[in-house]
């Protein structure tokens, strides 16, 4: 009975993960890739590891698969050029942000000395103190000496590309020199400047700000409301 119960639990979790991924991509990702992603995700959750063999073993155990076949499935997924993580952020970021009008994003580097790598994560900071990963990038540590800021800017620009009407509150005036979606400037607000308010703003904002502008203090107040929501 224990084995049967474990198999059913593994199948249920796999179907839940698969349904989530299918909804996230809205039919734009091939069914087999969705299934492979769901399997690898289940393997990572079950194993708490990023080692290919360990993920495959956990997947095999969760779904009663042949271990070597499950490991090959995970390995093929990681080499599948049809799944581009950088492109997938266009799906992931909006889902995590949801209906929030203003968000506070934290940047954090984590070094993995044994592997010679470092990972930058941009996370959504919420009022309950938890940080939800929005976008991430792993690089070789020997590439960081002269390019750390460039990697941070690239991730921030990419995050703005996933939003319909972004405005970045920053002290880095150079960010506006970058381009998003090919030729568009990155909308930025720096101390002492104003930002155009777009048509998606609420009616109350339009009434209180008839000229369609808001200064830095207004935006800072909006950001602090995140912690009260």
MONOR-V518584 format. One record per residue. N is the residue number from 0. NEAR is the number of other ideal C-beta (glycine too) atoms within 10 Angstrom. Layout:
n: <N:N>
near: <NEAR:NEAR>
This chain:
n: <0:1:2:3:4:5:6:7:8:9:10:11:12:13:14:15:16:17:18:19:20:21:22:23:24:25:26:27:28:29:30:31:32:33:34:35:36:37:38:39:40:41:42:43:44:45:46:47:48:49:50:51:52:53:54:55:56:57:58:59:60:61:62:63:64:65:66:67:68:69:70:71:72:73:74:75:76:77:78:79:80:81:82:83:84:85:86:87:88:89:90:91:92:93:94:95:96:97:98:99:100:101:102:103:104:105:106:107:108:109:110:111:112:113:114:115:116:117:118:119:120:121:122:123:124:125:126:127:128:129:130:131:132:133:134:135:136:137:138:139:140:141:142:143:144:145:146:147:148:149:150:151:152:153:154:155:156:157:158:159:160:161:162:163:164:165:166:167:168:169:170:171:172:173:174:175:176:177:178:179:180:181:182:183:184:185:186:187:188:189:190:191:192:193:194:195:196:197:198:199:200:201:202:203:204:205:206:207:208:209:210:211:212:213:214:215:216:217:218:219:220:221:222:223:224:225:226:227:228>
near: <5:6:8:9:9:13:14:10:11:20:14:10:17:19:12:12:19:19:12:14:19:16:12:16:15:8:9:7:18:13:10:10:15:21:17:22:22:21:24:24:19:23:27:17:14:19:18:9:13:8:12:16:15:17:28:24:21:24:28:22:17:22:17:13:17:9:14:12:11:24:20:13:19:23:15:11:20:11:7:14:5:10:18:9:11:11:9:16:21:12:16:15:21:14:12:16:18:8:4:12:13:16:19:16:17:11:13:12:13:11:12:11:8:6:11:10:16:20:14:19:17:21:18:20:16:15:11:7:7:9:15:11:13:23:22:15:17:14:15:10:13:9:13:17:7:7:12:14:11:12:18:17:17:15:20:22:17:19:20:20:17:20:16:7:11:17:18:19:17:15:8:13:11:10:19:16:10:16:12:18:9:6:6:11:11:20:17:21:20:15:12:7:11:14:19:11:18:12:7:9:14:10:7:8:15:13:8:10:14:7:9:14:11:20:14:15:9:16:16:13:11:14:13:11:11:16:12:6:10>
